Amino acid sequence: MSTPNVIKLELNQADILMMLPERMKDAAVEALLQQAHVMAGLAQIYVPVDTGSLRDSIRVERGGEGQFWSQVKVRCGSYIVNPKTGRLVDYAAFVEAKQPFMAPAWAEVEPTIVDAIWTRVESAITK
């Protein structure tokens, strides 16, 4: 006897194999997002602070996305107004050149990225 309002979905091996690239990409993007948030947090610690506007502008963004690619960015500047100047924060590159904060954050996170991706992807394909 069948149960009403229940849909039974069976996947054969071919269906599962076809889903692997998407599952792998999604897992890799999640790992990148996690590492990007770590990098953003480190950059917020390393950035020199005057008004805090530059620090507050450090963020993680997801960029474009295609079938086999996605962008994850750690950015700073724009969208926050510096209370001293009344202008958008547009000086991140100048600060980075004199007192690096993004580069050291990247240097700390970069060695862990590949392992983080492999761990997430392996978990996604063995579910």
C-alpha positions as CSV (number, residue, x, y, z in Angstrom):
1,M,0.0,0.0,0.0
2,S,1.4,3.4,-0.9
3,T,1.4,6.3,1.4
4,P,-0.3,9.5,0.0
5,N,1.7,12.6,-0.4
6,V,5.0,10.8,-0.3
7,I,7.4,10.9,-3.3
8,K,9.9,8.1,-3.6
9,L,13.1,9.1,-5.3
10,E,15.6,6.5,-6.3
11,L,18.9,7.4,-7.7
12,N,21.0,5.0,-9.7
13,Q,24.8,5.2,-9.9
14,A,24.7,7.2,-13.1
15,D,22.4,9.8,-11.4
16,I,24.8,10.0,-8.5
17,L,27.8,10.4,-10.8
18,M,26.2,13.2,-12.7
19,M,25.6,15.1,-9.4
20,L,29.2,14.8,-8.2
21,P,30.7,17.8,-10.1
22,E,28.0,20.1,-8.6
23,R,28.4,18.6,-5.1
24,M,32.2,18.9,-5.4
25,K,32.0,22.5,-6.5
26,D,29.5,23.4,-3.7
27,A,31.8,21.8,-1.1
28,A,34.8,23.6,-2.5
29,V,33.0,27.0,-2.4
30,E,31.9,26.4,1.2
31,A,35.5,25.6,2.1
32,L,36.7,28.8,0.3
33,L,34.0,30.9,2.1
34,Q,35.1,29.5,5.4
35,Q,38.7,30.3,4.7
36,A,37.8,33.7,3.4
37,H,36.0,34.6,6.6
38,V,39.1,33.6,8.6
39,M,41.2,35.8,6.3
40,A,38.8,38.7,6.7
41,G,38.9,38.3,10.5
42,L,42.7,38.3,10.5
43,A,42.9,41.3,8.2
44,Q,40.5,43.2,10.6
45,I,43.0,42.4,13.4
46,Y,46.1,43.4,11.4
47,V,44.7,46.6,9.9
48,P,45.9,49.9,11.5
49,V,42.9,51.6,13.1
50,D,42.2,55.4,13.2
51,T,38.4,55.7,12.8
52,G,37.8,52.0,12.2
53,S,36.2,52.6,8.9
54,L,38.8,50.7,6.9
55,R,38.6,47.8,9.4
56,D,34.8,47.8,9.2
57,S,34.9,47.7,5.4
58,I,36.8,44.4,5.3
59,R,34.3,41.7,4.1
60,V,33.8,38.5,2.2
61,E,31.9,38.6,-1.1
62,R,30.7,35.9,-3.4
63,G,31.3,37.0,-7.0
64,G,30.2,35.5,-10.3
65,E,29.2,31.9,-10.6
66,G,29.2,29.5,-13.5
67,Q,28.6,25.9,-13.9
68,F,32.1,24.9,-13.0
69,W,33.4,28.0,-11.2
70,S,32.6,30.5,-8.4
71,Q,34.4,33.5,-7.0
72,V,35.0,34.2,-3.4
73,K,36.6,37.5,-2.6
74,V,38.0,39.2,0.5
75,R,37.6,43.0,-0.1
76,C,38.0,46.2,1.7
77,G,37.1,49.8,1.0
78,S,34.0,51.3,-0.6
79,Y,30.5,51.4,0.9
80,I,31.6,52.7,4.3
81,V,32.0,56.5,4.9
82,N,35.0,57.7,6.9
83,P,33.6,60.0,9.6
84,K,36.8,62.2,9.4
85,T,36.6,62.9,5.7
86,G,33.0,62.3,4.9
87,R,34.1,60.2,1.9
88,L,33.8,56.5,1.1
89,V,36.8,54.5,2.2
90,D,39.0,54.6,-0.9
91,Y,42.4,54.4,0.6
92,A,42.9,50.7,1.4
93,A,45.6,50.2,-1.2
94,F,47.6,53.1,0.3
95,V,47.4,51.7,3.8
96,E,48.2,48.2,2.5
97,A,51.4,49.6,0.8
98,K,52.6,51.3,4.1
99,Q,51.3,48.8,6.7
100,P,50.2,45.5,5.1
101,F,47.2,43.8,6.6
102,M,45.6,41.9,3.7
103,A,48.9,40.3,2.6
104,P,49.8,38.9,6.1
105,A,46.2,37.6,6.5
106,W,46.5,35.8,3.1
107,A,49.9,34.4,4.0
108,E,48.4,32.9,7.1
109,V,45.3,31.4,5.5
110,E,46.8,30.3,2.1
111,P,48.6,27.1,3.3
112,T,45.3,25.8,4.8
113,I,43.1,26.3,1.8
114,V,43.9,23.2,-0.2
115,D,43.4,20.9,2.8
116,A,40.1,22.6,3.7
117,I,38.9,22.1,0.1
118,W,39.9,18.5,0.0
119,T,38.3,17.8,3.4
120,R,35.0,19.3,2.3
121,V,35.0,17.7,-1.1
122,E,35.8,14.3,0.3
123,S,33.0,14.6,2.8
124,A,30.6,15.7,0.1
125,I,31.3,12.8,-2.3
126,T,31.3,10.1,0.5
127,K,27.8,11.0,1.8
